[in-house]
Amino acid sequence: MVTMAGKKENEWNRSMATEAIHAGEMHDPSGAHIDPVHMTSTYVFEDVGAIGSWASGESESDVYSRVGNPNRRALSEKLAALEGFGLDFPVSAEIFASGMGAVTASIMGMAGSGDHIVTQSVLYGTTNHLVREVLPSYGISSSKVTLMDPDLLEAELTAKPNTKVVYIETPANPTMAVIDISKTAQIAHAHGARVVVDNTFATPVLQRPLALGADVVIHSTTKFINGHGTVIGGALVSRDADFIENGGGALVRYMGAVPSALDCWLTSIGLKTLPLRMREHCSNARVIAEFLDSHPKVVETYWPGLESHPQHDIASRQMDDFGALLSIELGDFDSACRFMDGLSMSSLAVSLGNVDTLVQHPASMTHRLWPPEDRIAVGITDGLVRISVGIEDSEDIVADFERALAGV
Ligand SMILES: *Cc1c(COP(=O)(O)O)cnc(C)c1O
């Protein structure tokens, strides 16, 4: 389903906080203030004439919920309004049953047998598995370019003229590496490749990759977009309406990676407070990062907002704030375990972007299946702990961490 971020005639240039609340809302004819949840598989045509006018395109109507559903449409419109915020071109979005559904659709919508894709060296674990283990069976090869270094990327694209997709995540696990989106897009476009950005960590509130030249944005809406840990979901966003309607976006119905109406509804409710939540997430992250950075038991703190972060300048340029994901190096596995077992308020859990603080140990959790040499080479050491800073009071998060670090 195509949805545009275009404004209605009576709408002024509203702020992002306002768009998050109002964009895409259906205003149900029943008068319900909050959109009802459309839990239905099929839709009824009044008569044969109605089928005729739908078939000829004279009128639009929902027919079957795998193809489209009002709650899915409302969520795609809200998200398109945010990813397209302030841009002078329309943006479209489609919603998937998971972030991985959207990742798969973004790649399969642009690359086929005989094509190549170039990614950064460390990807979200399941994306990495898809690219390295699954796609080769369908004739799609891949290679890695560390941090999309411009010279290396230029060389790689020259050597692999069949590259259709340059795929990046920024900021990215585990060291919150930041990749220059405009530079990457410039080089990729000169070689006829399109750029996909996984914007899950930053969200459109902090970073709008389409404005920086990216062709497609994907999200795991499971994370900050929903924000409350209630749903697994994903989204594909693009300036190319045809790609959303007939290309990668259409794979939602061909692959069947369809989200339920209830999941879309829950995600839309969460998305309304995204700008507010991100402000609090980021200001808490600054307090926590500075506390951890100056703590004697913490060997290293990785957060793009710290001046010591190697890509702090790029992050300052392309992001409005630095996000709420950070990692700390505690030196060894034993110290990491003591820290994690010493926490009382924060939860030990994978996933991220919830209102509550989540802490996880990549080496034994999200990246446990990687060969140890491979993960250590990219910074996923036994002493590394990742923190998704929540929106509890920052003093309470600091207190929880302070007590846990005392046991290290
Ligand atoms: C979680 C996540 C995904 C996958 O999303 P799911 O909703 O779990 O399918 C992809 N990329 C990033 C950066 C993620 O954090």
The ligand as a Gaussian input file, in Angstrom:
#p B3LYP/6-31G(d) Opt

LIG

0 1
 C       16.149000      -6.105000      15.980000
 C       16.869000      -5.610000      14.802000
 C       16.622000      -6.129000      13.517000
 C       15.638000      -7.258000      13.274000
 O       14.338000      -6.908000      13.622000
 P       13.238000      -7.960000      14.167000
 O       12.076000      -7.059000      14.468000
 O       13.803000      -8.644000      15.359000
 O       12.965000      -8.921000      13.057000
 C       17.323000      -5.582000      12.454000
 N       18.228000      -4.606000      12.631000
 C       18.511000      -4.102000      13.850000
 C       19.539000      -3.013000      13.982000
 C       17.852000      -4.585000      14.976000
 O       18.143000      -4.084000      16.184000

